[in-house]
């Protein structure tokens, strides 16, 4: 390699023996011009310069000591009946979590108290029930949703720090260990004061707003999945649990997931989970917080019939002390039988809740917990950033030029489909290491350049040559640039963009 280029220099990272004049750009077989190709660059998985298989990439360890949480799931080792066995105290799960005891059990499986072997830190580990974990569709959903969930950070969401599969015990998920109790358990001692109910509802709804803005649905919002955290500070802290995960057996309804007491009526007819069904569940939860009980209980068939046919009663009619009529209106709208009649999104629900809290002398809060004044413009301002996030994600995913973000070691954080196709990788970017791809063979100075961009924060451009097979070669530019220091997610990472320049005949 020659000396480092200036910010606008193009330097050759590799070249064919004798590149000739460009081919006809109108050629339908030209790799740059091919109609319908998802990426404008040939896949290096079939490049004449590729020497390693992406699919055969070995497992890697995260610097924290955890196994890479996005590692491609391993096939379980058969155990006779091929079913995961029950974990006991002292067992080691995933080669790194020592079981210390059981914290509880639920529809998805058992929750264990575990300690990380290397870090000595205690976590909560959920072992997914064997009858669920062995279903291929559920396994696929588990890994997809768990990758998404583990990448999210919000004050009111229980953090997922690791997940994977153990050959002996099956699928598992590791979460932060919380001290306190669920709202469901709290309500066994009686209903909550209206101000407390509004505070809890605010934090839960804001967590749902956040995951909806990332195109994730919860699907099972209920008081059993709302946790009151015991803290040393005065502020009440609420955590939403178990979001975005497959839970096919919770509902006791064949073919429908969800909990009947919170299930939107359209879900009974086979409609998929949606933002509207999450909003319906939020309305049921708010009713329960204000009254101490769900609106419909008892026999399963009766509960389902009520959800389809009976309006949810006004909370003010269920309690003896006065309750502002705005609470009745919020519950009524959120639990409308027709999804189109509910709040259009969670920010709209939060706007109504903020007005109710204002009438009760409780100033509204933003998602960081700071109190602030309430205006209609403020609600619209909250929605606009979420829409911009969605628009940016759609553009990133659809652009045909390979684009990605990675840390200075080459661990990919995000990549669009064109980048994955270019590397010849199936699925998503989770857990991908550039060192396990063929890219370093085409670009020998890749990791030196990544380090330089990260430390000096100036872009570097290179030229690489890609053999598509036969005599076809594509000349492409690769640009490395440091993510802005103010970036919320990718700060400290490097953005990569590959752009085809011309087709050559080798």
RODO-2510 file (C-alpha; in nm, 4 decimals, decimal comma):
residues 506
     n   res          X          Y          Z
     1     x     0,0000     0,0000     0,0000
     2     x     0,1168     0,3533    -0,0722
     3     x     0,1064     0,6407     0,1767
     4     x    -0,2252     0,7540     0,3228
     5     x    -0,4405     0,9594     0,0850
     6     x    -0,5880     1,2982     0,1478
     7     x    -0,9559     1,3302     0,2298
     8     x    -1,0469     1,3191    -0,1375
     9     x    -0,7770     1,0879    -0,2732
    10     x    -0,8636     0,7553    -0,4329
    11     x    -0,6064     0,4832    -0,3774
    12     x    -0,5915     0,1355    -0,5258
    13     x    -0,6361    -0,1383    -0,2671
    14     x    -0,5984    -0,4135    -0,5265
    15     x    -0,6056    -0,4373    -0,9035
    16     x    -0,6397    -0,6987    -1,1807
    17     x    -0,3438    -0,7995    -1,3918
    18     x    -0,4449    -0,6013    -1,6996
    19     x    -0,7702    -0,4036    -1,6794
    20     x    -0,8883    -0,2880    -2,0205
    21     x    -1,1389    -0,0420    -2,1561
    22     x    -1,4838    -0,0356    -2,0026
    23     x    -1,7446    -0,2582    -2,1583
    24     x    -2,0644    -0,1331    -2,3139
    25     x    -2,2703     0,0214    -2,0319
    26     x    -2,5863    -0,0834    -2,2139
    27     x    -2,4900    -0,4511    -2,1991
    28     x    -2,7773    -0,6257    -2,0130
    29     x    -2,5259    -0,8615    -1,8560
    30     x    -2,3094    -0,5766    -1,7228
    31     x    -2,2970    -0,6165    -1,3420
    32     x    -2,3388    -0,2431    -1,2929
    33     x    -2,6401    -0,2126    -1,5208
    34     x    -2,8217    -0,5422    -1,4627
    35     x    -3,1945    -0,4873    -1,4299
    36     x    -3,3578    -0,5968    -1,1042
    37     x    -3,0321    -0,6702    -0,9170
    38     x    -3,0702    -0,5686    -0,5496
    39     x    -2,7177    -0,4279    -0,5329
    40     x    -2,5184    -0,2468    -0,7967
    41     x    -2,2081    -0,4516    -0,7103
    42     x    -2,1395    -0,8207    -0,7689
    43     x    -2,1430    -1,0409    -0,4627
    44     x    -1,7907    -1,1090    -0,3408
    45     x    -1,9104    -1,4523    -0,2323
    46     x    -1,8758    -1,5502    -0,5997
    47     x    -1,5804    -1,3237    -0,6749
    48     x    -1,2688    -1,4857    -0,8200
    49     x    -1,0780    -1,3185    -0,5373
    50     x    -1,2897    -1,4700    -0,2584
    51     x    -1,1063    -1,7341    -0,0572
    52     x    -1,3225    -1,7847     0,2519
    53     x    -1,6815    -1,8827     0,3122
    54     x    -1,9021    -1,6463     0,5086
    55     x    -2,1258    -1,9337     0,6142
    56     x    -1,8335    -2,1090     0,7789
    57     x    -1,7448    -1,8124     1,0016
    58     x    -1,6477    -1,9270     1,3539
    59     x    -1,8208    -1,8058     1,6697
    60     x    -1,6638    -1,4965     1,8220
    61     x    -1,6520    -1,3440     2,1685
    62     x    -1,7656    -0,9934     2,2515
    63     x    -1,5030    -0,7869     2,4396
    64     x    -1,7365    -0,7860     2,7440
    65     x    -1,6825    -1,1587     2,7864
    66     x    -2,0349    -1,2445     2,6661
    67     x    -2,0765    -1,4609     2,3633
    68     x    -2,1809    -1,2421     2,0729
    69     x    -2,5544    -1,2108     2,1382
    70     x    -2,6282    -1,2045     1,7664
    71     x    -2,4452    -1,5266     1,6838
    72     x    -2,6236    -1,7490     1,4372
    73     x    -2,8114    -2,0092     1,6413
    74     x    -2,6401    -2,3446     1,6686
    75     x    -2,8236    -2,6650     1,5928
    76     x    -2,8927    -2,8530     1,9173
    77     x    -2,7068    -3,1740     1,9886
    78     x    -2,9549    -3,4651     1,9967
    79     x    -3,0171    -3,6058     2,3442
    80     x    -3,2205    -3,9166     2,2837
    81     x    -3,5673    -3,7591     2,3140
    82     x    -3,4155    -3,4348     2,1726
    83     x    -3,5768    -3,2218     2,4433
    84     x    -3,3972    -2,9646     2,6629
    85     x    -3,3563    -3,0823     3,0216
    86     x    -3,4526    -2,8884     3,3326
    87     x    -3,1802    -2,6573     3,4674
    88     x    -3,0880    -2,6944     3,8340
    89     x    -2,8844    -2,4928     4,0816
    90     x    -2,5167    -2,5141     3,9889
    91     x    -2,5773    -2,5889     3,6202
    92     x    -2,3970    -2,3689     3,3667
    93     x    -2,6061    -2,2355     3,0783
    94     x    -2,4451    -2,1111     2,7596
    95     x    -2,0990    -2,1880     2,9026
    96     x    -2,1130    -1,8660     3,1066
    97     x    -2,4176    -1,8432     3,3364
    98     x    -2,4221    -2,0362     3,6662
    99     x    -2,7740    -2,1058     3,7933
   100     x    -2,8276    -1,9801     4,1506
   101     x    -3,1999    -2,0446     4,1815
   102     x    -3,5436    -1,9862     4,0322
   103     x    -3,7126    -1,6462     4,0311
   104     x    -4,0420    -1,7507     3,8755
   105     x    -4,2172    -1,9077     3,5801
   106     x    -4,4549    -1,7919     3,3096
   107     x    -4,6066    -1,8804     2,9759
   108     x    -4,2701    -1,8624     2,7988
   109     x    -4,0826    -2,0735     3,0530
   110     x    -3,8825    -2,0404     3,3754
   111     x    -3,6905    -1,7362     3,4977
   112     x    -3,3674    -1,8153     3,6817
   113     x    -3,1233    -1,6124     3,8874
   114     x    -2,7800    -1,6619     3,7323
   115     x    -2,4278    -1,5286     3,7734
   116     x    -2,1927    -1,4601     3,4836
   117     x    -1,8846    -1,6817     3,5159
   118     x    -1,6313    -1,4178     3,4116
   119     x    -1,7940    -1,0962     3,5312
   120     x    -1,9445    -1,2195     3,8574
   121     x    -2,2518    -1,0082     3,7826
   122     x    -2,6001    -1,1399     3,8572
   123     x    -2,8728    -1,1473     3,5902
   124     x    -3,2183    -1,2915     3,5297
   125     x    -3,2155    -1,5685     3,2680
   126     x    -3,5311    -1,6916     3,1001
   127     x    -3,5258    -2,0482     2,9672
   128     x    -3,7750    -2,0796     2,6847
   129     x    -4,0183    -2,3662     2,7244
   130     x    -3,9127    -2,6694     2,5196
   131     x    -4,2502    -2,7082     2,3507
   132     x    -4,2044    -2,3576     2,2086
   133     x    -3,8318    -2,3585     2,1414
   134     x    -3,8413    -2,6666     1,9172
   135     x    -4,0800    -2,5059     1,6652
   136     x    -3,8740    -2,3730     1,3684
   137     x    -4,1021    -2,0720     1,3151
   138     x    -4,0846    -1,9758     1,6821
   139     x    -3,7068    -2,0149     1,6876
   140     x    -3,6764    -1,7850     1,3870
   141     x    -3,9048    -1,5262     1,5491
   142     x    -3,7157    -1,5564     1,8787
   143     x    -3,3785    -1,4752     1,7253
   144     x    -3,5109    -1,1958     1,5052
   145     x    -3,7020    -1,0216     1,7826
   146     x    -3,4338    -1,0796     2,0455
   147     x    -3,1746    -0,9095     1,8241
   148     x    -3,4026    -0,6088     1,7921
   149     x    -3,4869    -0,5994     2,1626
   150     x    -3,1253    -0,6236     2,2755
   151     x    -3,0358    -0,3185     2,0661
   152     x    -3,2908    -0,0897     2,2374
   153     x    -3,2241     0,1346     2,5351
   154     x    -3,5020     0,3102     2,7283
   155     x    -3,5489     0,3928     3,0956
   156     x    -3,8785     0,2043     3,1071
   157     x    -3,7749    -0,1120     2,9211
   158     x    -3,6046    -0,4091     3,0864
   159     x    -3,2667    -0,4456     2,9125
   160     x    -3,1872    -0,7690     2,7283
   161     x    -2,8118    -0,8245     2,7520
   162     x    -2,7640    -1,1667     2,5922
   163     x    -2,9457    -1,4563     2,4316
   164     x    -2,8640    -1,7801     2,2582
   165     x    -2,9059    -2,1564     2,2659
   166     x    -2,7575    -2,4129     2,5014
   167     x    -2,7222    -2,7687     2,3691
   168     x    -2,8609    -2,9137     2,6920
   169     x    -3,1125    -2,6508     2,8093
   170     x    -3,2401    -2,4942     2,4875
   171     x    -3,3126    -2,1285     2,4019
   172     x    -3,2395    -1,8686     2,6682
   173     x    -3,2545    -1,4947     2,7144
   174     x    -3,0623    -1,2897     2,9712
   175     x    -3,2011    -0,9687     3,1212
   176     x    -3,1048    -0,7161     3,3850
   177     x    -3,2047    -0,8393     3,7307
   178     x    -3,4753    -0,6156     3,8774
   179     x    -3,5766    -0,5894     4,2427
   180     x    -3,9360    -0,5080     4,3192
   181     x    -4,2730    -0,6504     4,2125
   182     x    -4,5074    -0,6607     3,9170
   183     x    -4,8046    -0,4262     3,9029
   184     x    -5,0241    -0,7376     3,8895
   185     x    -4,8922    -0,8433     4,2310
   186     x    -4,9267    -0,4883     4,3644
   187     x    -5,2940    -0,4764     4,2625
   188     x    -5,3691    -0,7842     4,4734
   189     x    -5,3518    -0,5477     4,7722
   190     x    -5,6045    -0,3066     4,6214
   191     x    -5,6373    -0,0454     4,3477
   192     x    -5,3886     0,2375     4,3060
   193     x    -5,4436     0,6047     4,3753
   194     x    -5,5345     0,7885     4,0515
   195     x    -5,2102     0,9901     4,0553
   196     x    -5,0044     0,6715     4,0969
   197     x    -5,2041     0,5003     3,8206
   198     x    -5,1371     0,7916     3,5834
   199     x    -4,7654     0,7939     3,6645
   200     x    -4,7336     0,4210     3,5941
   201     x    -4,9458     0,4507     3,2806
   202     x    -4,7296     0,7361     3,1533
   203     x    -4,4072     0,5370     3,1823
   204     x    -4,5551     0,2224     3,0276
   205     x    -4,7119     0,4112     2,7375
   206     x    -4,3872     0,5951     2,6694
   207     x    -4,1998     0,2632     2,6544
   208     x    -4,4561     0,1386     2,4013
   209     x    -4,4232     0,4641     2,2052
   210     x    -4,0495     0,4037     2,1890
   211     x    -4,0674     0,0453     2,0614
   212     x    -4,3375     0,1392     1,8090
   213     x    -4,1064     0,4114     1,6747
   214     x    -3,8533     0,1321     1,6079
   215     x    -4,1178    -0,0740     1,4224
   216     x    -4,1463    -0,3268     1,7083
   217     x    -4,4762    -0,4428     1,8585
   218     x    -4,5235    -0,5732     2,2105
   219     x    -4,8161    -0,8094     2,1607
   220     x    -4,8740    -0,8948     2,5289
   221     x    -4,9092    -0,5751     2,7338
   222     x    -5,0570    -0,6584     3,0754
   223     x    -4,9927    -0,5781     3,4408
   224     x    -4,7942    -0,9013     3,4809
   225     x    -4,5442    -0,7554     3,2330
   226     x    -4,5166    -0,4194     3,4126
   227     x    -4,2579    -0,4147     3,6903
   228     x    -4,2281    -0,1654     3,9768
   229     x    -3,8568    -0,1352     4,0467
   230     x    -3,7334    -0,0879     4,4003
   231     x    -3,4929     0,2067     4,3860
   232     x    -3,3040     0,4294     4,6292
   233     x    -3,4435     0,7463     4,4691
   234     x    -3,7829     0,9052     4,5212
   235     x    -3,8982     0,8772     4,1611
   236     x    -4,1172     0,5764     4,0849
   237     x    -3,9540     0,3624     3,8154
   238     x    -4,1538     0,1282     3,5940
   239     x    -4,0120    -0,1296     3,3527
   240     x    -4,1961    -0,2980     3,0657
   241     x    -4,1025    -0,6652     3,0317
   242     x    -4,1211    -0,9282     2,7596
   243     x    -4,1774    -0,7088     2,4556
   244     x    -4,1448    -0,8077     2,0937
   245     x    -4,1141    -1,1817     2,1592
   246     x    -4,3012    -1,4872     2,0295
   247     x    -4,5316    -1,6241     2,2977
   248     x    -4,7744    -1,8619     2,1262
   249     x    -4,9095    -2,0374     2,4330
   250     x    -4,9910    -1,7436     2,6591
   251     x    -5,3374    -1,6830     2,5258
   252     x    -5,4940    -2,0246     2,5778
   253     x    -5,6462    -1,9682     2,2318
   254     x    -5,5315    -2,1973     1,9559
   255     x    -5,3597    -2,0036     1,6782
   256     x    -5,3694    -1,6672     1,8619
   257     x    -5,1003    -1,5299     2,0892
   258     x    -5,1793    -1,2869     2,3692
   259     x    -5,3607    -1,2846     2,7048
   260     x    -5,7435    -1,3008     2,6753
   261     x    -5,8153    -1,0351     2,9402
   262     x    -5,6180    -0,7799     2,7328
   263     x    -5,6799    -0,9147     2,3828
   264     x    -5,8132    -0,6744     2,1202
   265     x    -6,1325    -0,8094     1,9562
   266     x    -5,9825    -0,8195     1,6055
   267     x    -5,7111    -1,0555     1,7285
   268     x    -5,9747    -1,3230     1,7945
   269     x    -6,0529    -1,3229     1,4231
   270     x    -5,6903    -1,3911     1,3344
   271     x    -5,5724    -1,0352     1,2727
   272     x    -5,1999    -0,9957     1,3516
   273     x    -5,0674    -0,7897     1,6397
   274     x    -5,0560    -0,4202     1,5542
   275     x    -5,0041    -0,0808     1,7103
   276     x    -5,3824    -0,0627     1,7457
   277     x    -5,3934    -0,3901     1,9424
   278     x    -5,1136    -0,2663     2,1702
   279     x    -5,3147     0,0531     2,2294
   280     x    -5,6207    -0,1570     2,3162
   281     x    -5,4149    -0,3432     2,5781
   282     x    -5,2888    -0,0118     2,7181
   283     x    -5,6513     0,0957     2,7612
   284     x    -5,7307    -0,2242     2,9538
   285     x    -5,4203    -0,1759     3,1701
   286     x    -5,5211     0,1838     3,2544
   287     x    -5,8706     0,0637     3,3515
   288     x    -5,7102    -0,1982     3,5764
   289     x    -5,4744     0,0543     3,7366
   290     x    -5,7643     0,2870     3,8168
   291     x    -6,0101     0,0231     3,9414
   292     x    -5,7950    -0,2644     4,0704
   293     x    -5,9399    -0,5242     3,8309
   294     x    -5,9720    -0,6000     3,4596
   295     x    -6,3061    -0,5097     3,2995
   296     x    -6,3873    -0,8646     3,1917
   297     x    -6,2934    -1,1759     3,3902
   298     x    -6,4150    -1,5297     3,4418
   299     x    -6,4767    -1,8062     3,1898
   300     x    -6,2573    -1,7817     2,8811
   301     x    -6,5434    -1,7814     2,6313
   302     x    -6,7250    -1,5109     2,8290
   303     x    -6,4140    -1,2936     2,8439
   304     x    -6,3628    -1,3186     2,4691
   305     x    -6,7294    -1,2469     2,3966
   306     x    -6,7219    -0,9364     2,6156
   307     x    -6,4140    -0,8043     2,4408
   308     x    -6,5905    -0,8394     2,1053
   309     x    -6,9344    -0,7115     2,2067
   310     x    -6,9345    -0,5230     2,5386
   311     x    -6,7943    -0,1700     2,5767
   312     x    -6,5376    -0,1393     2,8539
   313     x    -6,7149     0,0237     3,1527
   314     x    -6,6226     0,3762     3,2556
   315     x    -6,3583     0,3573     3,5331
   316     x    -6,5308     0,6390     3,7247
   317     x    -6,8375     0,4137     3,7686
   318     x    -6,6227     0,1396     3,9242
   319     x    -6,4736     0,3449     4,2090
   320     x    -6,6219     0,5406     4,4974
   321     x    -6,3962     0,8482     4,4927
   322     x    -6,4314     1,1129     4,2193
   323     x    -6,2358     1,0506     3,8988
   324     x    -6,1955     1,3016     3,6175
   325     x    -6,4127     1,2229     3,3143
   326     x    -6,1021     1,2474     3,0946
   327     x    -5,9966     0,9101     3,2343
   328     x    -6,3232     0,7586     3,1113
   329     x    -6,2765     0,9161     2,7680
   330     x    -5,9186     0,7900     2,7352
   331     x    -6,0140     0,4322     2,8269
   332     x    -6,3198     0,4393     2,5999
   333     x    -6,1238     0,5558     2,2977
   334     x    -5,8260     0,3222     2,3531
   335     x    -6,0581     0,0200     2,3849
   336     x    -6,2911     0,0937     2,0937
   337     x    -6,4002    -0,2271     1,9199
   338     x    -6,3064    -0,0823     1,5805
   339     x    -5,9266    -0,0320     1,5616
   340     x    -5,9799     0,2744     1,3408
   341     x    -6,1674     0,4462     1,6267
   342     x    -5,8762     0,4122     1,8725
   343     x    -5,5927     0,6591     1,9169
   344     x    -5,4012     0,6740     1,5868
   345     x    -5,0755     0,6143     1,7728
   346     x    -4,9336     0,6106     2,1247
   347     x    -4,8220     0,9783     2,1173
   348     x    -5,1908     1,0698     2,0721
   349     x    -5,2783     0,8588     2,3772
   350     x    -4,9971     1,0267     2,5721
   351     x    -5,1377     1,3671     2,4771
   352     x    -5,4748     1,2782     2,6325
   353     x    -5,3046     1,1295     2,9380
   354     x    -5,0970     1,4452     2,9748
   355     x    -5,4149     1,6545     2,9772
   356     x    -5,5652     1,4294     3,2465
   357     x    -5,2500     1,4562     3,4562
   358     x    -5,2632     1,8342     3,4198
   359     x    -5,6193     1,8446     3,5550
   360     x    -5,5000     1,6388     3,8523
   361     x    -5,2158     1,8802     3,9195
   362     x    -4,9539     1,6482     3,7696
   363     x    -4,7406     1,8209     3,5035
   364     x    -4,6745     1,6017     3,1984
   365     x    -4,3360     1,4363     3,1574
   366     x    -4,1188     1,3668     2,8578
   367     x    -3,9624     1,0240     2,8037
   368     x    -3,6554     1,1173     3,0075
   369     x    -3,8698     1,1837     3,3150
   370     x    -3,8446     1,5655     3,3069
   371     x    -4,1722     1,7477     3,3716
   372     x    -4,2864     1,9941     3,1097
   373     x    -4,5835     2,1974     2,9929
   374     x    -4,8506     2,0356     2,7770
   375     x    -4,9441     2,1627     2,4316
   376     x    -5,0876     2,0121     2,1146
   377     x    -4,7708     2,1191     1,9315
   378     x    -4,5624     1,9209     2,1802
   379     x    -4,7480     1,6005     2,0927
   380     x    -4,6934     1,6624     1,7224
   381     x    -4,3235     1,7339     1,7831
   382     x    -4,2914     1,3946     1,9545
   383     x    -4,4435     1,2157     1,6561
   384     x    -4,2374     1,3865     1,3860
   385     x    -3,8965     1,2502     1,5005
   386     x    -4,0408     0,8983     1,5041
   387     x    -4,1604     0,9412     1,1452
   388     x    -3,8194     1,0727     1,0407
   389     x    -3,6558     0,7675     1,1992
   390     x    -3,8852     0,5369     1,0027
   391     x    -3,8203     0,7283     0,6793
   392     x    -3,4434     0,7094     0,7278
   393     x    -3,4653     0,3349     0,7909
   394     x    -3,6730     0,2818     0,4759
   395     x    -3,4289     0,4792     0,2602
   396     x    -3,1294     0,2977     0,4100
   397     x    -3,2896    -0,0394     0,3441
   398     x    -3,3969     0,0340    -0,0126
   399     x    -3,0878     0,2059    -0,1533
   400     x    -2,9090    -0,0310    -0,4002
   401     x    -2,5587     0,0852    -0,3023
   402     x    -2,4012    -0,1248    -0,0209
   403     x    -2,3914     0,0701     0,3070
   404     x    -2,2994    -0,0335     0,6597
   405     x    -2,1739     0,0842     0,9984
   406     x    -1,9117    -0,1019     1,2012
   407     x    -1,6817    -0,0467     1,4962
   408     x    -1,3044     0,0019     1,4425
   409     x    -1,2487    -0,3742     1,4808
   410     x    -1,4814    -0,4516     1,1882
   411     x    -1,7844    -0,5736     1,3840
   412     x    -2,0895    -0,4678     1,1811
   413     x    -2,3612    -0,2873     1,3727
   414     x    -2,5998    -0,2138     1,0849
   415     x    -2,6072    -0,2929     0,7132
   416     x    -2,8580    -0,2569     0,4345
   417     x    -2,9652    -0,5544     0,2193
   418     x    -2,7356    -0,4430    -0,0647
   419     x    -2,4306    -0,4671     0,1644
   420     x    -2,5318    -0,8134     0,2866
   421     x    -2,5826    -0,9338    -0,0706
   422     x    -2,2459    -0,7879    -0,1675
   423     x    -2,0793    -0,9959     0,1048
   424     x    -2,2928    -1,2979     0,0170
   425     x    -2,4496    -1,3139     0,3642
   426     x    -2,8016    -1,4441     0,4196
   427     x    -3,0206    -1,2927     0,6902
   428     x    -2,9222    -0,9725     0,8696
   429     x    -2,6054    -0,7999     0,9882
   430     x    -2,6269    -0,9148     1,3489
   431     x    -2,2967    -1,0620     1,4627
   432     x    -2,1208    -1,0158     1,1288
   433     x    -1,7442    -0,9592     1,1465
   434     x    -1,5734    -0,8153     0,8382
   435     x    -1,2695    -1,0292     0,9225
   436     x    -1,4824    -1,3376     0,8526
   437     x    -1,5780    -1,2126     0,5071
   438     x    -1,3790    -1,2027     0,1841
   439     x    -1,3580    -0,8226     0,1925
   440     x    -1,0087    -0,8110     0,3550
   441     x    -0,8760    -1,0194     0,0619
   442     x    -0,9994    -0,7522    -0,1781
   443     x    -0,8976    -0,4663     0,0488
   444     x    -0,5857    -0,5692     0,2494
   445     x    -0,5559    -0,2345     0,4293
   446     x    -0,9161    -0,2382     0,5532
   447     x    -0,8487    -0,2678     0,9256
   448     x    -0,5623    -0,0184     0,9228
   449     x    -0,7929     0,2283     0,7520
   450     x    -1,0755     0,1615     0,9981
   451     x    -0,8434     0,2389     1,2866
   452     x    -0,7119     0,5556     1,1215
   453     x    -1,0593     0,6881     1,0452
   454     x    -1,1652     0,6188     1,4039
   455     x    -0,8638     0,7968     1,5569
   456     x    -0,8097     1,0857     1,3120
   457     x    -1,1783     1,1233     1,2184
   458     x    -1,1129     1,1956     0,8521
   459     x    -1,2599     1,0017     0,5580
   460     x    -1,0582     0,7665     0,3410
   461     x    -1,1445     0,6559    -0,0116
   462     x    -1,0022     0,3530    -0,1924
   463     x    -1,0489     0,1774    -0,5252
   464     x    -1,1074    -0,1981    -0,5317
   465     x    -1,1611    -0,4378    -0,8223
   466     x    -1,4256    -0,7096    -0,8080
   467     x    -1,4252    -1,0201    -1,0291
   468     x    -1,7788    -1,1366    -1,0969
   469     x    -1,6682    -1,4477    -1,2790
   470     x    -1,5380    -1,5109    -1,6268
   471     x    -1,3766    -1,1963    -1,7650
   472     x    -1,6017    -0,9435    -1,5952
   473     x    -1,4508    -0,6985    -1,3476
   474     x    -1,6142    -0,4059    -1,1685
   475     x    -1,4118    -0,1104    -1,0475
   476     x    -1,5636     0,0265    -0,7259
   477     x    -1,4876     0,2988    -0,4741
   478     x    -1,5122     0,2333    -0,1019
   479     x    -1,5527     0,5278     0,1345
   480     x    -1,4865     0,5077     0,5092
   481     x    -1,5998     0,7963     0,7298
   482     x    -1,6394     0,8443     1,1045
   483     x    -1,9925     0,8643     1,2427
   484     x    -2,0751     1,2031     1,4009
   485     x    -1,9811     1,2199     1,7684
   486     x    -2,3379     1,3300     1,8431
   487     x    -2,4892     1,0224     1,6752
   488     x    -2,7289     0,8495     1,9157
   489     x    -2,6560     0,4928     1,8043
   490     x    -2,3442     0,4849     1,5839
   491     x    -2,1129     0,7296     1,7645
   492     x    -1,7599     0,5844     1,7626
   493     x    -1,8330     0,3689     1,4589
   494     x    -1,7281     0,3881     1,0952
   495     x    -1,9695     0,4287     0,8041
   496     x    -1,8864     0,2264     0,4901
   497     x    -2,0235     0,2982     0,1438
   498     x    -1,9317     0,1065    -0,1738
   499     x    -2,0044     0,2602    -0,5117
   500     x    -1,9513     0,1034    -0,8555
   501     x    -1,7538     0,3224    -1,0945
   502     x    -1,7293     0,1246    -1,4177
   503     x    -1,7295    -0,2234    -1,5665
   504     x    -1,4034    -0,3603    -1,7057
   505     x    -1,3027    -0,6587    -1,9166
   506     x    -1,0204    -0,8554    -1,7542
***
